[in-house]
């Protein structure tokens, strides 16, 4: 089994509970990566709903979990013919760590009637640089290959909080729908371009999953629009190897160290 599939595996214990084993190999600085947690919890929720896909996800990060055993408690709020609503909460050591509300159903496989978000100009993965983050240990990088377009790197970004790049799994595992939740949160904090450094914990992230990704690299663009009072927003868009939009997200996060 691939490292991604093993790390995000869920085991159904009963109608409302799934066992998981959180892998600290999918962490940043010892904290499990938020996208990895979302992908794992979403797999349990989609299985409980009996639908093939997650369509929309709203996640509140309550407190960081540690590595090791945990459980996902699932509540089927509403079952519908087109879409269902599911609540899934990650529990560890008798504390809720992450709370997620999902809309599940079936992603469309036809081309969009209208698409306003064209894929931006991004250098090829071969021309991009491996993700680097000064002072941070990125365990996730052992499993996820993240390439940053050097034109949006900290040295060349010109103070504009935008980062573009590519993502794939190092062991060749093809991306699936849940892995899009990693992709929307895989860029370094964009506010680093504004001089904010250090951990920038996500408090809430809402994602729309728009299509099943075709095999190959995922391209992403992340950008911030407002930094105020210790908070910032970050919008992300993800395209698959054919250039179609497969995921969109917006998150609210805390800035790291004060701006220089």
Secondary structure as UniProt FT lines:
FT   HELIX           3..7
FT   STRAND          11..14
FT   TURN            15..16
FT   STRAND          17..22
FT   HELIX           24..26
FT   STRAND          27..28
FT   TURN            29..30
FT   STRAND          31..32
FT   HELIX           34..49
FT   STRAND          53..61
FT   STRAND          68..78
FT   STRAND          84..92
FT   TURN            93..94
FT   STRAND          95..105
FT   HELIX           125..127
FT   STRAND          129..130
FT   TURN            134..135
FT   HELIX           139..142
FT   STRAND          144..148
FT   HELIX           150..152
FT   TURN            154..156
FT   TURN            158..159
FT   STRAND          162..169
FT   TURN            170..171
FT   TURN            177..179
FT   HELIX           180..183
FT   TURN            184..185
FT   HELIX           190..194
FT   STRAND          202..209
FT   STRAND          218..223
FT   STRAND          227..228
FT   TURN            229..230
FT   STRAND          231..239
FT   TURN            241..242
FT   STRAND          245..254
//
